[in-house]
Amino acid sequence: MNIEKGYVDAPVEPGTDLVAEIKRLKKEKNAVILAHYYQKGEIQDLADYIGDSLALAQIASRLDEPVIVLCGVNFMGETAKMLCPDKKVLIPDLSAGCSLADSCKADEFKEFIESNPGHTVISYVNTSAAVKSLTDIVVTSSNARQIVESLPEDTPIIFGPDRNLGNYINSITGRSMKLWNGACHVHEQFSVEKLVELKKEYPKAKVLAHPECPRQLIILADHVGSTAALLKYAVESDETEFIVATESGILHEMRKRCPDKTFIPAAPNDSTCACNDCGYMKLNTLEKLYNCLRYEQPEVNVDADTAARGRKPIERMLEISAKLGL
């Protein structure tokens, strides 16, 4: 068994029914599979729970199973491990990173905080454990606005690392948070010009956009919200056509929940692609998930001191979210 590449590089017997084997191993090892909405559809279908970052953190915090397999990117695995230090947390491919998390190095963020003393530090969940350990409150796109609004209006705030989400929150709350200059490469790549063309092609379609998108795209949206919020809106809406400006993995659940509705992925600037995928999210495959359960590797570990400090702002987020009914 070799995990030097970030995943278990072990042969799989030809003809193996991966779906059946994953289900068998999950039961045998008393494991639970959590998957983000941006995962491949076949992995979402195998998961015990699917959700956005807030939902996965809430679920992880109350699980009884001793083994958690987090099908997402590595900061999600770290979050689960910090919330469940006594559980074994696995991720099919440890090299599944995050461009947004990578845009905020802990040592640089620490300097930014020190140069702006007296600020409450709010960090987006899309950050490393080390950055979370420097933070007062962690937020997700599902609860960022409400948590910011729960603080006194005169509270000076540092928000990182997503400048687009931070700008969006500033615009709808009237706050003037100091923003770290980071961004998600997937949401940054959406083409405004192509969105305008799609709106002409589908004049009745409602545009759904994630707040990580740039402002010029947000302006064109009919509804802005987290992945879970966009799904909820699509399910409950009387409209039947939607242009979706977030990672294309969410379309799988949208189409499952709303088979009679049409979902069109917004396109990136790259003219060769009609949708916008996160290559990191798509690194997880059925074969890697099978070997992950089979060998119980790769395991996510966070050093005890970082985990202890990083767990506090996550728990504060969960506490505030519960009080606000989120």
C-alpha positions in Angstrom: 0.0 0.0 0.0 1.4 3.4 -1.0 -0.1 6.8 -0.1 2.7 9.0 -1.3 0.4 10.5 -4.0 -2.1 11.5 -1.4 -4.4 8.5 -1.8 -4.0 4.7 -1.4 -2.3 3.6 -4.6 -3.3 0.0 -4.5 -4.6 -2.3 -7.3 -8.3 -3.0 -7.5 -9.3 -6.4 -8.7 -10.8 -6.2 -12.2 -14.6 -6.6 -12.2 -14.9 -5.3 -8.6 -18.4 -3.9 -7.9 -17.1 -0.8 -6.2 -20.5 0.4 -5.1 -21.4 -2.9 -3.4 -17.9 -3.1 -1.9 -18.0 0.4 -0.5 -21.4 -0.3 1.1 -20.0 -3.6 2.6 -16.9 -2.0 4.0 -18.8 0.9 5.4 -21.0 -1.5 7.4 -18.1 -3.7 8.4 -16.1 -0.9 9.7 -19.0 1.0 11.3 -18.1 4.0 9.1 -20.2 7.0 7.9 -19.6 8.7 4.6 -20.1 12.5 4.4 -20.0 14.2 1.0 -20.1 17.8 -0.2 -22.5 18.8 -2.9 -19.6 19.5 -5.2 -18.5 15.8 -5.3 -19.2 13.6 -8.3 -22.8 12.3 -8.4 -21.8 8.7 -7.9 -20.1 9.6 -4.6 -23.0 11.8 -3.5 -25.4 8.8 -4.1 -23.3 6.6 -1.8 -23.0 9.0 1.0 -24.9 8.7 4.3 -25.1 12.5 4.4 -24.6 15.2 1.8 -24.5 18.9 2.4 -22.6 22.2 2.3 -19.8 23.1 4.7 -22.2 24.2 7.5 -24.3 21.0 7.3 -21.2 18.7 7.2 -19.7 20.4 10.2 -23.1 20.2 12.1 -23.4 16.5 11.2 -19.8 15.6 12.1 -20.2 17.2 15.5 -22.9 14.8 16.5 -21.9 11.5 14.9 -21.6 8.3 16.9 -19.7 6.2 14.3 -16.0 5.8 15.1 -14.9 6.3 11.5 -15.8 9.3 9.3 -15.0 9.3 5.6 -15.1 12.9 4.4 -15.6 13.1 0.6 -14.6 16.7 0.0 -11.4 18.7 0.2 -8.7 18.6 2.9 -9.9 21.6 5.0 -13.2 19.8 5.4 -11.4 16.7 6.7 -9.5 18.9 9.2 -12.7 20.5 10.4 -14.3 17.1 11.0 -11.1 16.0 12.9 -11.1 19.1 15.1 -14.7 18.5 16.0 -14.2 14.8 16.5 -10.7 14.4 17.9 -11.4 10.9 19.2 -12.6 9.6 15.8 -10.7 8.3 12.8 -11.3 10.8 10.0 -10.4 9.6 6.5 -10.4 11.4 3.1 -10.1 9.5 -0.2 -7.4 11.9 -1.5 -5.4 14.1 0.8 -4.1 16.1 -2.2 -7.7 17.5 -2.7 -6.8 21.0 -1.7 -8.6 24.3 -2.0 -7.5 27.4 -4.0 -9.3 29.7 -1.5 -7.6 28.1 1.5 -4.3 28.2 -0.3 -4.7 32.0 -0.9 -4.4 32.5 2.9 -1.3 31.3 4.5 -1.3 31.2 8.3 1.9 33.2 8.8 0.7 35.9 6.4 -2.7 36.0 8.0 -1.2 36.3 11.4 0.7 39.4 10.3 -2.4 40.9 8.8 -4.2 40.4 12.2 -1.3 41.9 14.1 -1.3 44.9 11.8 -5.0 45.5 12.6 -5.2 45.1 16.4 -8.5 45.2 18.2 -10.5 43.4 15.5 -12.7 40.4 15.8 -11.4 37.9 13.4 -13.9 36.0 11.2 -12.6 33.3 9.0 -14.5 31.5 6.2 -14.5 27.7 6.7 -12.5 27.4 3.5 -9.2 27.8 5.5 -6.6 25.6 7.0 -6.6 24.4 10.6 -3.7 26.8 11.2 -5.8 29.8 10.0 -8.8 28.7 12.1 -6.6 28.6 15.1 -6.0 32.3 14.7 -9.7 33.0 14.4 -12.4 34.2 16.8 -15.4 32.9 14.8 -15.6 30.6 11.7 -18.4 31.1 9.2 -19.7 29.4 6.1 -21.6 31.0 3.2 -24.8 29.7 4.8 -24.4 31.7 8.0 -21.8 34.4 7.4 -24.3 37.3 7.0 -26.3 36.3 10.1 -23.2 35.8 12.3 -21.8 39.2 11.2 -25.1 40.8 11.9 -25.2 39.2 15.4 -22.2 41.3 16.4 -22.6 44.9 17.6 -22.6 47.3 14.6 -19.5 49.1 15.9 -17.4 45.8 16.1 -14.3 46.2 14.0 -14.0 43.0 11.9 -11.3 41.2 9.9 -12.9 38.9 7.3 -10.9 36.3 5.4 -10.0 34.9 3.1 -12.7 35.4 0.4 -12.9 39.0 -0.8 -16.0 38.4 -2.9 -18.0 36.9 0.0 -16.7 39.7 2.3 -17.6 42.4 -0.2 -21.1 40.9 -0.6 -21.6 40.8 3.2 -20.4 44.4 3.5 -22.8 45.5 0.7 -25.9 43.9 2.3 -25.1 44.7 6.0 -23.6 48.1 5.7 -20.4 46.9 7.5 -16.9 47.9 6.5 -15.0 44.7 7.4 -11.3 44.6 6.5 -10.9 41.9 3.9 -8.2 39.5 3.1 -7.5 39.4 -0.6 -8.3 35.8 -1.4 -10.7 34.1 -3.8 -12.0 30.7 -5.1 -10.6 30.0 -8.6 -13.9 28.3 -9.6 -16.2 31.2 -8.7 -13.7 33.8 -10.0 -13.8 32.2 -13.5 -17.4 32.6 -14.2 -17.9 34.7 -17.4 -20.3 37.6 -17.2 -20.5 37.8 -21.0 -21.4 34.1 -21.2 -24.0 34.6 -18.5 -25.6 37.4 -20.4 -25.7 35.2 -23.5 -27.3 32.4 -21.5 -29.9 34.8 -20.2 -30.8 35.7 -23.8 -31.0 32.0 -24.7 -33.1 31.2 -21.6 -35.1 34.4 -21.0 -37.3 32.8 -18.4 -34.5 31.3 -16.4 -33.7 32.6 -12.9 -30.0 33.1 -12.2 -28.7 31.5 -8.9 -25.3 32.6 -7.8 -23.0 31.8 -4.9 -21.7 34.8 -2.9 -18.1 33.7 -3.7 -18.7 35.0 -7.3 -17.4 38.5 -8.3 -19.7 41.5 -7.8 -20.3 42.0 -11.5 -21.9 38.6 -11.7 -23.8 38.9 -8.4 -25.5 41.9 -9.8 -27.1 39.8 -12.5 -28.4 37.1 -10.1 -32.0 36.7 -9.1 -31.0 34.8 -5.9 -27.7 34.8 -4.1 -26.9 32.2 -1.4 -24.9 29.3 -0.2 -24.9 26.0 -2.0 -27.7 24.7 0.3 -29.6 27.9 -0.1 -29.5 27.7 -3.9 -30.8 24.2 -3.7 -33.6 25.1 -1.3 -34.6 28.0 -3.6 -34.7 25.8 -6.6 -36.8 23.2 -4.9 -39.3 25.6 -3.5 -39.6 28.0 -6.5 -42.4 27.8 -8.9 -40.0 28.6 -11.7 -38.8 25.8 -13.9 -35.6 27.0 -15.5 -32.4 28.1 -13.6 -28.9 29.2 -14.6 -26.6 28.1 -11.8 -23.4 30.0 -11.0 -21.5 27.7 -8.6 -19.5 24.5 -8.8 -21.4 22.2 -11.2 -21.6 19.3 -8.7 -24.7 20.8 -7.1 -26.6 20.2 -10.3 -26.7 16.5 -9.5 -28.8 17.0 -6.4 -30.9 19.8 -8.0 -31.8 17.4 -10.9 -32.6 14.6 -8.5 -34.8 16.7 -6.3 -36.4 18.6 -9.2 -36.6 16.2 -12.2 -39.1 18.3 -14.0 -37.0 21.5 -13.9 -34.1 22.6 -16.1 -30.7 23.5 -14.6 -28.1 25.2 -16.8 -24.6 25.5 -15.6 -23.1 29.0 -15.9 -19.9 28.9 -18.0 -16.4 29.9 -17.1 -14.2 32.2 -19.2 -12.5 29.1 -20.8 -14.4 28.8 -24.0 -13.7 25.1 -24.3 -15.9 24.2 -21.3 -19.6 24.6 -20.8 -19.6 24.1 -17.0 -17.3 25.0 -14.1 -15.8 22.2 -12.1 -13.5 22.2 -9.1 -10.6 19.9 -10.0 -9.8 19.4 -6.3 -13.3 18.2 -5.5 -13.3 15.9 -8.4 -10.1 14.2 -7.3 -12.2 11.8 -5.2 -13.3 8.8 -7.1 -15.1 5.5 -6.3 -11.8 3.6 -6.6 -10.1 6.0 -4.1 -13.1 5.8 -1.8 -13.0 2.0 -1.9 -9.3 1.8 -1.1 -9.8 4.5 1.6 -12.3 2.3 3.4 -10.4 -0.9 2.7 -7.1 0.3 4.2 -8.5 3.1 6.4 -6.0 5.5 4.8 -5.3 8.3 4.2 -6.1 9.5 7.7 -6.5 13.2 8.6 -4.5 14.4 11.6 -4.2 17.8 13.1 -1.7 18.5 15.9 -3.3 18.8 19.3 -2.5 22.4 20.0 -3.8 23.6 16.6 -6.8 21.4 16.9 -7.7 22.8 20.4 -7.4 26.4 19.3 -9.1 25.8 15.9 -12.0 23.9 17.5 -13.1 26.9 19.6 -14.1 29.2 16.7 -15.9 26.3 14.9 -17.8 25.5 18.1 -18.7 29.2 18.5 -20.0 29.2 14.9 -22.2 26.1 15.7 -23.4 27.7 18.9 -24.4 31.0 17.2 -26.0 29.1 14.3 -28.1 27.1 16.7 -29.2 30.2 18.6 -30.1 31.8 15.3 -32.0 28.7 14.1 -29.7 28.1 11.1 
